[in-house]
Amino acid sequence: MPIVRYEVVEHDGGWAYKVGDVLSETFRSHEAALKAATSAAARQTLAGNTDGIVYQDGDGRWHEELADGRDRPSTQVIDES
């Protein structure tokens, strides 16, 4: 099962959290960024709806799949500040 990591980092004169290379909005305090990261990580583990999805791959082929709304990743908040 994949683990999605939320890392609290200094950013743009304040604090943010990032997942991979994507940064959140900037927060004025470290505490606010940590609280937002913890909240986002918790929400990502909540089950959703099972639904059909349609997508096109890199070769231009279309695919249809059933996405299980119960299949949620584990999350981890990293705060080394």
ABEGO torsion letter per residue (X at the ends): XBBBBBBBBBBGGBBBBBBEABBBBBBABAAAAAAAAAAAAAAAABBBBBBBBBBBBAAGBBBBBBBBAABBBBBBBBBAX
